[in-house]
Amino acid sequence: MLESSQLVRKKVIDMGTAYIMTSLLESVIKTGTGKRILALNRPAAGKTGTTNNLHDAWFIGYTPRYTTGVWVGLDQEGPLGKDETGAKAAAPIWLEYMQKALEGKPVRSFTVPEGIVFARIDAKTGLLPSENSRETIFECFKEGTVPTESTPRADKASDAEELYKEGI
């Protein structure tokens, strides 16, 4: 007898939370250890990983339609070699595979669910930018969670602990 199964969909995470996680994992590719995945030239999110002593290297990533994971390691546990991290050993394999898998397919973006808003924030403090902000980023938030305070001025202590640090 041939076995079959039925797909059963069950909501396990709020759509807004899932989108925020995707946004965080997109940052791994845009500005983090997964930068080489930018060569895919389409929205993607993912995470590199490397175990202790460089025994295993991973890249797990996804686009709006496809999810793929790559593991690089040895059958007999041992180090892969100097600097053989998830970014260097696994991400290039993932990239080549996904380039072929997505060839000729339309570019799709991750869908922003209802209840997600965007705001520019100070990259260092996570607060709203002020004249003191050196770098700002555009970030997503659930409605009602956008910061309401601004980054304090450099010449002003924001609380008692900071006051005592002044002049050190």
Secondary structure, 3 states (H helix, E strand, C coil): CCCCCCCCCCCCCCHHHHHHHHHHHHHHHHHCCCHHHHHHCCCCEEEEEECHHHCEEEEEEECCCCEEEEEEECCCCCCCCCCCCHHHHHHHHHHHHHHHHHCCCCCCCCCCCCCEEEEEEECCCCCECCCCCCCEEEEEEECCCCCCCECCCCCCCCCHHHHHHCCC
